C-alpha cells in the first residue's frame, strides 16, 4: 500500500472487548492513519515494514497555508498567534481570560470551552489527573496511552475544570511521562480508592468552589467502573528512541505497535501528532517475522 497526503493525528476508537491477564475485561483500541485526504487502518499492518517519507512541505492544519515551520502540532505562525485553540489558556485553563473580553475567538470559545468538561484520573505511565471535554471521552484517554481511566468531577466549562485540576495537581502529576508510557503497560491502580481519598482530602476546597459557582461543579459518585484499555502492541521497545522528520526525512522500520499517538517501530518511536501538517508518503510491504 502507498498513501500520500497531509499528516493529521491518528484517528482512534474502541475495538472489541478483550480479557486481560488478570481476568478483567478491557476495550481494545484501533487506530487509523490519516493523511488528508486518505485514511487507512493501521492495526492490520502490525508486523509489517513501513516507510514514512517527508517531502519537505508543510501545510497549516487550520488555514491551509504553506509554512516553513509547524507550530502547536500543525499551525503556521499566523494561526499560532491568532487562534484561540493555540492560546496559553488551552494548556492552562485556569488562566482563561474570556471574561475580560480578550479571547481571540469568542464564538469558538462559546462552542468549545463553555460546555461540560470532565476532571478525570488516568493511568498512562503512572497516576495522573487531567481534564477533557465530555464529548472527547474516551478519545482523550486513548491519545495519552492510558490503560485505565475514571471520570471524577463534571464542570460546566473548561475554566472550572482547570481550577479543579490545578487543585488536585498539588497531590498528583498532571502530565504523562511518554517514555515510560511506551515502555509497556502501566501497573494497575485502584482509581476508585484514589478518587475517594482525593475527594476527602480536598472536599473543603471543592465545596467552596461549588458555593462560588452554584450548579456548575458536580461530583460523579455513580462512576463506579474504571475504564480499561488494551493497545495493539506486539512488543514494547527496551530503549525508547524518538524519531523526527526534521532530522531524518525518511523513517522506516517494522511496525511493532501503536499507543497514544505514537508508532512503535523496531527502529524507534514516532509521534505522528507532532508532525501535523507535514506532507508524507507512507508505504507498507512484506510482513517480517517478529
N, C-alpha and C positions, 0 to 999 in steps of 0.2 A: 504494500500500500504506500501511497505518497500523497501528502497534503501540503498545500502552501497557503498561508494567509497570515492575518494579524493575530498574534497571541493574546488570549484573554485568560482569566483564571479558569481552572478546570471546573467543569460542571460536576457536582457531586450529589448523590441521592442515596437513600437507603435501599438495600437489596434484601435478599432472603434472610430470614432469621436462622441463626446457627447456634449450635450448642458449644459452649466453651469447655476448657479442660476441667473446670470445677463443677460442670454440670448445669451452670446457669445459661440463660438464653441471651443472645446479643444480636443486634442487627448488623448484617453485612453492609459494607459500603462499596458503592460502584462509582467509577469515575469516567468522564468523557473529556477527551482533548478538544479544546475549542480554538480553532484557527479560523477566524472570521473570513469567509462565510462557511467554512467547513466544520464538521463536528464528527468525532468517531469515538467509539467506546474503547477504553484503554485496558480494562481488566482482561479481555481475551488475548492481549499482547504480552502478558506476563511470560517471562522465559524467552522472549524473542529479542533479537538485536534491533536496536533503534539508532537512527542517525538524525540529529537535530542540527540544522544549519541556519544561522542568521545571515540574512542578505546584506545587512548594514543599514537597512531602512527602519525607521521608527515612525509610527503614526499615533497621535494623541487619541486615546480612547474616548475622550469627551467631545472634542471638536473635529477630530479627523485630520488636523493639520500635520504636516511633516515636521519633525523635531529632531535635533541632533542628540538630545539627551532626554531620557524619560524620568519624570519626577512623580513621586507618590504613586508608584505602581501603575504607570501608564499615562501620565499627563504631560503636556507641554508646559513651559514656564508661565505662559499667559493664563492657562487654566489653573495652574498651581496657586497663583496669587489672586484669582478672582472667583473660583468655585467654592461654594460652602462646603462641599464634600472634602476639600483639601485644607480646610481651616484647622487651626490647632485644637479647636473645641471638639473636633471629631475624635481626637486622641485623648483629650481631657474634657469630657462632657460637663464636668462641674464648672468649667470656665465659660459656659455658654453666655453670649452677650446679646441674644435676641431682644431681651427686654430693654436694652439700651438703644435699640434702633440701628445697630451697626452690623447686623447679619448681612453677609454677602449676597444671599439669595433667600429672602424671606418666604417666598412661595414654596421653594424647595424645602425649606426648614419645616414649614407647616405640614407638608406631606410626609417627611421622614422623621423629624425629631419630635414632633408633637403627636405621637401615638404610643400605644403601650410598649413598654420595654421590660425586659426581664433581667434581674440580677441572678446569676447562677454560680454554682460550684462546678468545677470540672477537674478531671484528672487526665492531663496530657503527658507531660514529663513528670509532673508531681501535682499536688493540690494547688488550685488557683481559684480566684474569684474573677468573674467577668460580667459583661453586660451585652445585650443584643436586643434588637427589635423583636417583638414577639413573633412576627411573621418570618423571622430568619432562623427559627428553631426548626430542625436541628443543623441547618447548613453551617451556622457559625461554629458549632462544636466540631463538626467534621473538618472544616477548614483549618482548625487548630490541632487536628490529630487527636482529639480527646477520645479516650476509651470508656470514660464514664462521665455523666453529666446529670445535674439536678437543679431545676429552677427553684429558687427560694423566696424571691420577692418580685412583685409586679409593680411598676410605677406608671404614672400617666404620661411621662415624657422622658426624653433622653437626659435632660439636665438632672432630674431627681435620681435616675438610675446611677448617674455618675457620682452624685453626692453619697449615695449608699455604698457604691463600690469603693470609693475613697475611704469611707469609714471602715469597711471590712479589710481594706488593704493595710491597715495598721497591724493586722494579725496574719494575713495571707498574701502570697505573691499575686500580682495581677498580670503577669506575663508568662509566656511559655518558653521554656528552655528548648529551642528547636533541635539542638544537637542531641539532647537526652531523649526527646520525643522520637527521633529517628534511629535510636539505638535499639529500640524494642518496645513492647507493650509495658506500660507503667504498672507497678504493683497495685492490685485492687485496694481501694479505700472505702470505708463506710461513710459515704457522703451524708447519709441521713443523720448519723450520730454527730458528725461535724457541724451540720446545719443547726441542730438543736443546741449544741454548745456555743456556736457563734451567735445565734439569736439571743440566747440567755446572756451572753457577755455584753452585747450591745443594745439590749432592749430599751434601757432608758433613753439612749440617743435616738433610736428608731421611733419611740413614742413621741419624743419632742418634734421630730420631723413630721410625723403624722398630724400632730396638733397644728403645726405651722402650715401644712398643706393638706387640708381635710379631703378625704376620699381620693387621694392621689397616690398613696403608698399602701400596698396590701401584702401581708404575709401569705404564703401559699402552703398551708398545713395539709391540704389534700394531696399534695405531691409526695406520695409515699413509695414511688417506684423509680429507682435510678435507671437512666438510660445507659445502655452498654453497647459498644460498637467494636466491630472487628474489621480490620483493613486488609485489602488484597496485597499481601506481602509474602513472597516465597522465602526471603532471607533478609535479615537486617544487616547493615554494614558493621564490621568490627571497629572500623575507624570511620568517622563521618568527615568526608572531604567535600567541600562545596565547589560546584562548578559555575562558571559565569560566561555568558556570551561576550561580555565586554573584554574578557581576557582571551577567550578561545571561541571564535565564531562557529567552529564545528565541534559538536559534542556527540559522542557515540558510546554505546555500551549495551549490555544486556539488561533489560528491564526486570528488576528483582522485586519491585513493589511500588505502591503509591500510598502516601499517607500525608494528611494535611493538604498542602498544595505542592508537595514535593514528589518528583520522580526519583525513585531509588534505583540507580544503575550500578553495575559492578565496577564502574569507573569513578563513581562519586554521586552526590545528590544534587538535584537541580530544582530550585524554587521557581516554578513557572509563573507564579503570580508576580514575582519581582520583575519579570520581563514582559509585562503587559505592554502592548503596542509594538513590540518587535515583530518584524516580518520574518517568519520562519518557514522552512521546508522540513517536514518530518517524514522520514522513510522507515519502513519496517520490513524485515525479510526473515530468513530462515530461523527456526527455533533451535536454541542451543540446549545442551544437557546441563541442568543446574545441579 
